[in-house]
Amino acid sequence: MIVTLTMALSLIWIKIKKLTNMSSDKSLKYFFVIYFLTNFIVSQKYFGGELRTKESYLYGRFEARLKSAQGDGLVSSFFTYQDELINGAHIWNEIDIEVLGRWDNIVNMNTITPGQSSHLRESFINNLNAHSEFHDYAFEWTPNYVAWFIDGKEFYRQDLPIHNYISTLRYPQKIMMNLWVPVYEDWVGKWNEEIIPRFAYYDNVAYYEYTPGTGSYGSGNNFTLKWKDDFDSFNSDRWEKATHTFSGNRVKFQPENVIFKDGKMILCLTYGNAFGYQDKIEPKALYGYKRDNKVTIRFSEELDSTSIMNKQNYRINNVQIAEIDLNYDLRTIDLSTVGMADNKTHRISLSGINDLFGNTINGQILIISNTKSVNLPLKVNVGGESSDGFLADKFWWYEYEDYGHLNGNHQRVDNVNIKNTSLDRIYSSSAERIAVYKVRIDPGVYDITLMFSDNHYSPNQRSFDILVEGDLKITNLDVSQEVGKHSALEKKIKYVPVTDGVLDIHFDLNLYGQGYAAAGPFLNGLMINKTSGLDTKSDRNKPSIFKLGKAFPNPFNNNLTIPIAAETGQSLTIDIIDILGKQVELLVANRTIKGKFSLQWNATNTPTGTYFIRAASDQHIQIQKISLVK
């Protein structure tokens, strides 16, 4: 079809040239404008939804209760945007809350100021479950600051004078919500159209005027409720449905993809002419991977919990399905199996599995990828190629990867002498705008070294926090301020327990910097090794002779129940340790245990924090993370 259009446009170009006596250069410009516009229109095969207010608002508190759409490559949003010309020009003013479908515990909080300058924080929110549950999102916009809130708690603030660009957010903006698919895979992940259709649900939206000194709501009681829409129906006096697209967007917004149903406003992402809140496409397994005798499968959409628990719906040759667990995201299942071979490629047959709209998988065959932990000690040249004994960096696109980072891009500076190190090749390359670094690793306790050299910014121009396994370890790191520009800096984090087989390092922005390529959090190198004396790796050739069950409730307030199952009589020691590996309380000391029993821990005299249950025999150690909240 594109070829035909190109031929037709060529004829049009010749005709225009003859009729208008245009120069070849000028007519050629017209030709390429027509060609690329046509090319863009033809490629627009996905359709999203956007709802926006007709009125614009200057300052205030903006709130929405929503459940975002999940799936790599897409974005559910709540934001304000100035879309009118000011003195004949477009002056960019925008404030964003964006939830990326690739993860449900990170929220993008962003301002965009004149010159399309972005100031983005990708904030890790523990236990958020953004795609599975409704949450209250809000931001306050005043002449002096913008602050973002989730479920009533403030998580981030850009304020004067540190964030001096806030003063340029001074034009009225419309309130908007949309569901779309960016082309920027280094931000949102790999797009796969097989996840269509997708839906984002909005329960209500409210606007509070900025009324300093006279309000009764929000920070300092400086805001007053102007209106709240519970979305029982479409209020055409307040809202309009968008019919446009924009650069970098794979979708065109379609009014039929903004639906009001059962007290919710639903934004739909659809393919072709299947507009609206409907799904006639059967679910599909996107990929599967195994670790030991556990198989994990990720599906294209949410599944019906009844059909997913039927063992007859899964077939693996010469392998028994012992147990099935459906993840809280309703898209991921874990199969506990008997008989999986370590070095064999297995295939699984899937049938009879339903999605939430009643569509059924009929006989899909899926290859199961083998995964393994990285070899230790691990050294990675983050942002660069292999060098000096360091492995080349990777992107972590899917959950079966062995290591890599999510979001950002690779940058390198040449002909620069990096101070305080002989590893110039490592410190000259970096992953910029990084959100997460992941490493597949055996359960255990590890020492981590993070390596930095800021090769792009001077002191006080960018800074960020670092969380390891959900715990805040480094606050407001400004590398240039600490050691100077083009200077190596190591940050060592010791005694890091990893219990689920994947190490997660999150980077939360404080001060962004400028531009797109090199900005936000960054990392140059990574080293990981076992913590001496605290290794929890078991011998995989030996059967587990006891099991540390999931402690409950978790998080807990003072009283915790810890299930233990021992297959044969053996001596166990069970204690509680803190994040530094220090013993907090000894529960069982060298006691012979057999069968099932439960331990009780009363933490009345222990402060709020993250702790670990450690159960050890002569041959085996298991660690489980717990959270004490008072």
C-alpha positions in Angstrom: 0.0 0.0 0.0 2.9 2.4 0.8 4.5 1.7 -2.6 1.2 2.5 -4.4 0.9 5.7 -2.4 4.5 6.7 -3.2 3.9 6.2 -7.0 0.7 8.2 -6.8 2.5 11.0 -4.9 5.2 11.0 -7.5 2.7 11.7 -10.2 1.1 14.5 -8.0 4.6 16.0 -7.5 5.2 16.1 -11.3 1.8 17.6 -11.8 2.4 20.3 -9.1 5.7 21.2 -10.6 4.3 21.6 -14.1 1.2 23.6 -13.0 3.0 25.9 -10.6 6.4 26.2 -12.3 8.0 25.4 -8.9 11.7 24.8 -8.6 12.7 21.2 -8.1 14.0 21.8 -4.6 10.8 23.5 -3.4 8.5 21.0 -5.0 10.5 18.2 -3.6 10.0 19.6 -0.1 6.2 19.5 -0.7 6.5 16.0 -1.9 8.3 14.7 1.2 5.8 16.6 3.5 2.9 14.8 1.8 4.8 11.5 1.7 5.7 11.4 5.4 2.3 12.6 6.5 0.6 9.9 4.5 3.1 7.3 5.7 2.3 8.4 9.3 -1.5 8.2 8.8 -1.3 4.7 7.2 0.8 3.4 10.0 -1.7 4.5 12.6 -3.4 1.2 13.4 -3.8 1.5 17.1 -6.4 3.7 18.9 -6.4 5.0 22.4 -8.6 7.3 24.4 -8.1 10.8 25.9 -10.5 12.9 28.1 -9.7 16.5 28.7 -11.5 19.5 30.4 -12.8 22.3 28.2 -11.7 24.8 30.9 -8.1 25.6 31.8 -6.9 26.0 35.4 -4.1 28.0 37.0 -2.7 26.4 40.2 -4.6 24.1 42.5 -4.7 20.5 43.7 -5.6 17.9 41.1 -6.8 14.5 42.1 -7.8 11.2 40.3 -8.6 7.8 41.6 -7.5 5.2 39.0 -6.4 1.7 38.1 -3.8 1.8 35.4 -3.4 -0.5 32.4 -0.6 -3.1 32.5 1.6 -4.3 29.7 5.1 -3.3 28.4 5.1 -0.3 26.1 2.0 1.6 27.3 1.2 4.5 29.6 -1.8 5.5 31.7 -1.8 9.1 32.7 -3.3 11.9 34.7 -1.9 15.4 33.9 -2.4 19.0 33.1 -1.3 20.6 29.9 -1.2 24.1 28.4 -2.3 23.7 24.8 -3.2 27.3 23.7 -1.0 29.7 22.0 0.5 32.5 24.1 1.3 35.6 22.1 1.2 33.5 18.9 3.6 30.7 20.3 3.2 27.5 22.2 4.9 27.8 25.5 5.2 24.3 27.0 3.7 23.9 30.5 2.8 20.4 31.7 2.6 18.5 35.0 2.4 14.7 34.8 1.5 11.6 36.7 2.3 8.6 34.4 2.1 4.9 35.3 4.0 2.8 32.9 2.4 -0.6 32.1 5.8 -2.4 32.4 5.8 -2.1 36.2 3.2 -1.5 38.9 5.4 -0.1 41.7 7.0 2.9 39.9 5.2 6.1 39.2 6.5 8.8 36.8 6.2 12.3 38.3 7.2 15.0 35.9 7.1 18.7 34.9 7.8 19.9 31.4 8.7 23.5 31.1 9.4 25.9 28.1 11.7 24.5 25.6 10.2 21.1 26.2 12.6 20.6 29.1 11.6 17.5 31.1 12.2 17.1 34.9 11.3 13.5 35.5 11.3 11.4 38.7 10.5 7.7 38.4 9.6 7.0 42.0 9.6 3.5 43.5 6.5 2.9 45.7 6.7 -0.3 47.7 3.6 -2.5 47.5 1.7 -0.2 45.2 0.1 -2.7 42.8 -1.0 0.1 40.5 -2.5 -2.2 37.8 -4.4 -4.4 40.2 -5.9 -1.9 42.6 -7.4 1.6 42.5 -5.2 4.3 44.1 -5.6 8.0 44.7 -3.1 10.1 42.8 -2.7 13.9 43.2 -0.4 16.8 42.6 -0.4 20.3 44.0 0.6 23.2 41.8 1.4 26.6 43.3 3.6 29.5 42.3 6.4 28.1 44.5 6.2 24.3 44.1 4.7 21.2 42.5 4.2 18.2 44.9 3.0 14.7 44.0 0.9 12.4 46.3 -0.2 8.8 46.2 -2.9 7.6 48.6 -2.6 10.9 50.5 1.2 10.6 51.1 3.6 13.1 49.5 6.4 11.3 47.6 8.1 14.1 45.7 8.4 17.9 45.5 9.9 20.3 43.0 10.2 23.7 44.6 11.9 27.1 44.5 14.7 28.0 44.5 16.4 24.6 43.9 14.1 23.8 41.0 14.1 27.2 39.5 12.1 26.2 36.4 8.9 26.0 38.6 8.5 29.7 38.1 7.9 29.2 34.4 4.8 27.1 35.1 2.6 30.1 35.0 -0.1 29.5 32.4 -3.5 27.9 32.8 -3.6 24.2 31.9 -6.3 21.7 31.0 -6.9 18.5 33.1 -6.3 15.4 31.0 -6.2 11.6 31.1 -5.0 9.3 28.3 -4.0 5.8 27.5 -1.3 5.7 24.8 1.8 3.8 23.4 5.0 5.8 23.1 7.7 4.9 20.5 10.4 5.4 23.2 11.3 1.8 24.2 14.1 3.0 26.4 11.4 4.6 28.6 8.3 2.3 28.4 9.8 -1.1 27.3 9.2 -3.3 24.3 5.8 -2.9 22.7 3.8 -6.0 21.7 0.5 -5.5 20.0 -0.7 -9.0 21.3 -1.6 -7.4 24.6 -4.4 -5.4 22.9 -7.0 -4.6 24.0 -6.0 -2.8 27.2 -8.1 -0.7 29.6 -7.4 2.0 32.3 -10.1 2.7 34.8 -10.8 6.1 36.4 -13.2 6.3 39.4 -13.2 10.0 39.9 -11.4 13.3 39.3 -11.5 16.4 41.5 -10.1 19.9 41.3 -9.3 22.1 44.3 -8.6 25.8 43.8 -5.4 27.3 45.3 -6.7 29.5 48.1 -3.8 30.2 50.4 -4.9 31.3 53.9 -8.5 30.5 53.4 -8.7 26.9 52.3 -9.5 23.7 54.2 -7.7 21.0 52.3 -4.3 19.8 51.1 -0.9 21.0 52.3 -1.3 23.8 54.7 -5.0 23.8 54.2 -4.4 26.1 51.2 -6.9 24.5 48.8 -10.7 24.6 48.4 -12.8 22.1 46.5 -14.1 23.5 43.2 -15.7 20.4 41.8 -15.5 16.6 41.8 -16.7 14.2 39.0 -17.6 10.7 40.0 -18.0 9.7 36.3 -21.6 8.4 36.7 -22.1 9.8 33.2 -20.4 12.0 30.6 -20.5 15.7 31.5 -20.2 17.3 28.1 -20.2 20.8 29.7 -17.0 19.9 31.5 -15.2 17.3 29.3 -14.4 16.7 25.7 -13.1 13.5 24.0 -9.9 13.9 22.0 -9.5 13.2 18.3 -5.8 13.7 17.6 -2.4 12.2 18.0 1.1 13.6 18.4 4.8 12.9 17.6 6.2 9.8 19.3 2.7 8.3 19.8 1.7 5.0 18.1 -2.0 5.6 18.7 -4.7 8.0 17.5 -7.2 9.1 20.1 -10.7 8.0 19.3 -13.9 9.3 21.0 -15.4 5.7 21.0 -12.5 4.7 23.3 -13.7 6.9 26.1 -16.4 4.9 27.9 -18.6 5.6 30.9 -19.7 2.4 32.6 -20.7 1.3 36.1 -19.5 4.6 37.7 -16.1 4.5 36.0 -14.6 6.3 33.1 -12.7 3.7 31.0 -10.0 4.6 28.5 -9.5 1.8 25.9 -6.6 0.9 23.8 -7.7 -1.0 20.7 -6.7 -2.3 17.3 -8.4 -1.5 14.0 -12.1 -0.9 14.3 -12.8 -2.8 17.5 -13.4 0.4 19.5 -14.8 0.6 23.0 -14.8 -1.6 26.1 -14.8 -5.0 24.5 -12.5 -8.0 24.1 -13.0 -10.7 21.6 -9.4 -11.9 21.4 -8.3 -15.0 23.2 -5.4 -14.6 25.7 -1.9 -15.7 24.7 1.1 -16.8 26.7 3.8 -14.3 25.7 6.8 -16.1 27.2 7.7 -18.7 29.8 10.9 -19.5 31.7 12.0 -21.9 34.4 14.3 -22.0 37.4 14.9 -25.4 38.9 11.4 -27.0 39.0 9.4 -23.7 38.9 8.0 -22.5 35.6 6.8 -18.9 35.2 4.5 -17.9 32.4 3.5 -14.3 31.4 0.2 -13.9 29.6 -1.1 -11.1 27.4 -3.9 -10.1 29.7 -5.6 -10.8 33.0 -6.9 -14.3 33.5 -9.9 -16.0 35.1 -8.7 -17.5 38.4 -10.9 -20.6 38.1 -9.6 -21.8 34.8 -6.0 -21.0 35.6 -6.0 -23.3 38.6 -7.0 -26.4 36.6 -4.0 -28.6 36.2 -5.5 -30.3 33.2 -5.0 -27.1 31.3 -1.2 -27.6 31.2 0.8 -30.4 29.6 4.6 -30.9 29.7 5.9 -34.2 28.5 7.1 -36.4 31.4 6.6 -33.6 33.9 4.0 -33.4 36.6 2.3 -30.2 37.6 2.2 -30.2 41.4 1.0 -26.7 42.3 -0.3 -23.6 40.5 0.0 -20.0 41.8 -1.6 -17.0 40.1 0.2 -13.7 40.7 -1.6 -10.7 42.0 -1.3 -9.1 38.5 -3.6 -11.9 37.2 -1.3 -12.2 34.2 1.6 -14.3 35.6 1.4 -17.8 36.9 4.0 -20.0 38.6 3.9 -23.8 38.1 5.6 -26.0 40.7 6.6 -29.1 38.8 8.2 -32.6 39.3 10.5 -34.0 36.7 11.9 -30.9 34.9 15.4 -31.5 33.4 17.9 -28.8 33.9 19.6 -28.9 30.5 16.6 -29.8 28.4 14.3 -27.5 26.3 10.8 -28.1 27.5 7.5 -27.1 25.8 4.2 -26.6 27.5 0.8 -27.0 25.9 -1.9 -24.6 27.1 -5.7 -25.1 26.7 -8.9 -24.1 28.4 -7.5 -21.0 30.1 -10.0 -18.0 30.0 -9.5 -14.3 30.2 -11.9 -12.0 32.1 -14.1 -11.5 29.0 -14.6 -15.3 28.5 -12.2 -15.8 25.6 -10.3 -19.1 25.8 -6.8 -20.3 24.8 -7.1 -23.3 22.5 -3.9 -25.4 22.2 -1.0 -22.9 22.3 2.5 -24.5 22.5 5.1 -22.4 24.3 8.8 -23.0 24.6 10.1 -22.6 28.2 13.4 -20.7 28.4 16.0 -21.9 30.9 17.3 -19.3 33.3 20.3 -19.3 35.6 21.9 -17.0 38.1 24.9 -14.9 37.2 28.4 -16.2 38.0 30.0 -14.5 41.0 31.8 -12.3 41.6 29.9 -10.2 39.0 31.4 -7.1 37.4 29.5 -5.1 34.8 30.6 -2.1 32.8 27.2 -0.4 33.0 26.6 1.5 29.8 29.5 0.0 27.9 31.2 -3.0 26.4 33.2 -5.7 28.1 36.6 -4.3 29.4 39.1 -4.8 32.2 37.3 -8.0 33.4 33.9 -6.3 33.4 31.0 -7.7 31.4 29.2 -5.7 28.8 26.0 -4.0 29.9 22.5 -5.2 28.9 18.9 -4.0 28.9 16.5 -6.0 31.0 13.6 -6.3 28.6 11.9 -9.4 30.0 11.8 -11.3 33.3 13.9 -14.2 32.1 17.0 -12.0 31.6 20.1 -12.6 33.8 21.1 -9.0 34.4 20.5 -5.5 33.0 18.9 -2.1 33.5 15.4 -0.8 32.8 15.0 2.6 31.1 17.6 5.0 29.9 20.4 4.8 27.3 24.1 4.3 27.0 26.5 7.3 27.0 30.2 7.5 26.7 32.8 10.3 26.9 36.2 9.9 25.1 39.5 11.6 25.7 38.7 12.4 29.3 40.9 11.4 32.2 38.8 10.0 35.0 40.4 10.9 38.4 40.8 8.5 41.3 40.9 5.3 39.2 42.8 3.3 36.7 39.5 2.0 35.2 38.9 4.8 32.8 37.1 2.5 30.3 34.5 1.6 33.0 34.0 5.1 34.4 33.8 6.7 30.9 30.6 4.9 30.0 27.3 5.1 31.8 23.6 4.2 31.7 21.8 7.5 32.0 18.1 8.0 33.0 18.3 4.6 34.6 15.3 3.5 36.7 16.1 0.0 37.9 19.1 -2.4 37.7 18.2 -6.1 38.1 20.4 -9.2 38.6 19.3 -12.8 38.7 21.1 -14.3 41.7 20.7 -17.2 44.1 19.0 -16.4 47.4 21.7 -15.2 49.7 23.4 -12.2 51.4 25.6 -10.0 49.2 28.0 -7.1 49.1 27.3 -4.6 46.3 29.6 -1.9 45.0 28.1 0.9 42.8 30.5 2.8 40.7 30.0 6.5 39.6 31.7 9.2 37.6 29.5 12.2 36.6 30.9 13.1 33.2 28.1 15.5 32.2 27.1 17.7 35.2 28.8 19.9 37.7 27.9 20.1 41.4 24.2 20.8 42.4 22.9 20.0 38.9 21.6 16.5 39.5 21.1 14.1 42.4 19.2 11.0 43.3 18.4 8.3 45.9 19.2 4.6 45.6 17.0 1.8 47.1 18.3 -1.8 47.2 15.6 -4.5 47.6 13.1 -1.8 48.5 15.2 -0.3 51.3 16.6 3.2 51.0 20.4 3.0 51.1 21.8 6.2 49.6 20.1 9.6 49.9 20.5 12.7 47.6 23.7 11.4 45.9 25.4 14.3 44.0 28.5 12.6 42.5 30.1 15.8 41.2 29.5 17.6 44.5 31.0 14.7 46.5 34.2 14.1 44.4 34.1 16.5 41.5 33.3 16.1 37.8 35.1 13.3 35.9 36.1 11.6 39.2 35.5 8.1 40.3 33.3 7.3 43.3 32.5 4.0 44.8 29.5 3.4 47.1 29.6 0.0 49.0 26.4 -1.5 50.3 27.0 -4.6 52.5 24.8 -7.3 53.9 22.1 -7.2 51.3 19.7 -10.2 51.6 18.1 -11.4 48.4 15.3 -13.9 48.9 13.4 -14.1 45.6 16.2 -14.8 43.2 16.4 -11.3 41.7 18.3 -8.4 43.1 16.5 -5.0 42.5 18.3 -1.7 42.7 16.0 1.3 42.2 17.1 4.9 41.4 14.8 7.7 42.5 15.5 11.2 41.2 15.8 14.3 43.3 17.3 16.8 40.8 17.1 15.9 37.1 19.6 18.0 35.1 18.9 19.1 31.6 18.2 17.4 28.3 17.2 13.8 27.5 20.3 11.7 26.6 22.3 12.4 29.7 20.1 13.3 32.7 18.5 11.9 35.8 20.0 9.0 37.8 23.0 7.2 36.3 25.4 4.3 36.9 28.9 3.5 35.5 29.8 0.2 37.0 28.5 -2.6 39.3 30.2 -5.3 41.3 28.5 -8.0 43.4 29.9 -10.7 45.6 28.8 -12.9 48.4 28.9 -11.6 51.9 31.5 -13.7 53.8 29.9 -15.9 56.4 26.3 -15.1 55.4 25.9 -17.1 52.2 22.4 -18.7 51.9 22.9 -20.6 48.7 21.9 -24.2 49.2 23.3 -27.2 47.4 20.9 -27.6 44.5 21.7 -31.3 44.1 20.3 -32.0 47.6 16.6 -32.0 48.3 15.3 -29.4 50.6 14.7 -31.1 54.0 12.8 -28.2 55.6 10.7 -25.3 54.3 10.3 -21.8 55.7 6.7 -20.9 54.9 5.4 -17.5 54.2 5.2 -15.5 57.5 1.9 -13.7 58.1 0.7 -11.1 58.3 3.4 -9.3 56.3 3.7 -6.4 56.9 2.8 -6.9 60.5 2.3 -5.0 63.7 4.1 -6.7 66.6 2.8 -10.3 66.2 4.1 -12.5 63.4 3.4 -16.2 62.7 6.2 -18.2 61.0 5.3 -21.6 59.5 8.0 -24.3 59.4 7.8 -27.7 57.7 10.6 -30.3 58.3 10.5 -33.5 56.3 12.8 -35.4 58.6 14.1 -34.8 62.1 16.9 -32.3 62.1 18.5 -29.5 64.1 17.3 -26.0 63.2 18.3 -22.6 64.3 15.8 -19.8 63.5 16.4 -16.1 64.3 15.6 -12.6 63.2 18.3 -10.4 61.7 18.2 -6.8 60.6 19.3 -5.3 57.2 23.0 -5.3 58.4 22.9 -9.0 59.2 22.8 -8.4 63.0 20.8 -10.8 65.1 17.7 -9.1 66.6 16.1 -12.1 68.3 16.9 -15.8 68.6 13.7 -17.9 68.2 15.0 -21.4 68.0 18.5 -22.6 68.9 19.7 -26.1 67.6 16.3 -27.7 68.2 15.4 -31.0 66.6 12.3 -30.5 64.5 10.1 -32.8 62.5 6.7 -32.2 60.8 4.8 -28.9 60.6 4.7 -26.3 63.3 4.5 -22.5 63.6 6.6 -20.0 65.5 5.3 -16.8 67.0 7.4 -13.6 67.2 6.3 -10.7 69.4 8.1 -7.6 68.2 6.7 -5.2 70.8 10.2 -4.0 71.8 11.5 -3.9 68.2 11.3 -0.7 66.2 9.6 -0.3 62.8 11.7 -1.5 59.9 12.7 -4.2 57.5 13.9 -7.5 59.0 14.7 -11.1 57.9 13.8 -14.5 59.2 16.8 -16.8 58.9 16.3 -20.5 59.3 19.4 -22.7 59.1 20.3 -26.4 59.4 23.7 -27.9 58.8 23.1 -28.2 55.1 20.6 -25.5 54.2 19.8 -21.8 54.9 16.6 -19.9 54.0 15.9 -16.2 54.5 12.6 -14.4 54.2 12.0 -10.6 54.2 9.4 -9.1 56.6 8.3 -5.6 57.4 7.4 -4.4 60.9 5.0 -1.4 60.8 3.8 0.3 64.0 
